[in-house]
Amino acid sequence: MKILTSWDDGHIQDMRIFDMVSNYKLRSIFFLSNIELQLSMKNVKKIAESFELGGHTVSHPMDMKKLSSKQLIDEIENNKKWLEDIVGKNIDWFCYPRGRYNEIVMDAVKNAGYRYARTTLVGNTDYSVNNYRTHPSVHIYPTRKEYNGKSWLDYAKEQFRIAKEKDGVFHIFGHSWEIEKYNLWNELESFFKYIYEPNDNN
């Protein structure tokens, strides 16, 4: 089974995430937007030494589908160049802000040189058919309609078991500022322990 975590926006609390995913040795991607970034360059480089950075546009627009072709290119390519200048290597992953995209947006991401793009559509434990529609398994958020009344933690454990049984993909994503806002740190820690310690998830 493949396990992946990803974190959006570059909030200052991402350093707390950095410590946690480092502790549990979880492959992780940190999606950064130029304007929304709260991390220092020192911390961005520290993250990049251990994990992947991913593109998240320059200004984190409300809806990329509403942008002109030029705006799309500026948002996507300038963000990619900025990140690559920081880390000195190719940036392969992109995340659609708020999960809003269409074929035009997807093509712009592909043409910019990205190899993968993540959406926000949860409930997936299969390997992606389209690399530019990589759907995650769960969003660390108190409630979503896809959870059918379950807590995010119970839903995450359910998705993890499904992925494990079929040797699929488990991809958990979140925003550190949401985890802080809704006080989900202890739940997140308990979930990382759950997936890290085999005896707890048979």
Buried (B, 14 or more C-beta within 10 A) or exposed (E): EEBBBBBBBBBBBBBBBBEBBEEBEBEBBBBBBBEBBBBEEEBBBBBBEEBBBBBBBBBBBEEBBEBEEEBBBBBBBBBBBBBBEBBEEEBBBBBBBEBBBEEEBBEBBBEBBBEBBBBBEBBBBEEBEEBBBBBBBBBBBBEBEEBEEBEBBEBBBBBBBBBBEEEBBBBBBBBBBBBBEBEBBEBBEEBBEBBBEEEEEE
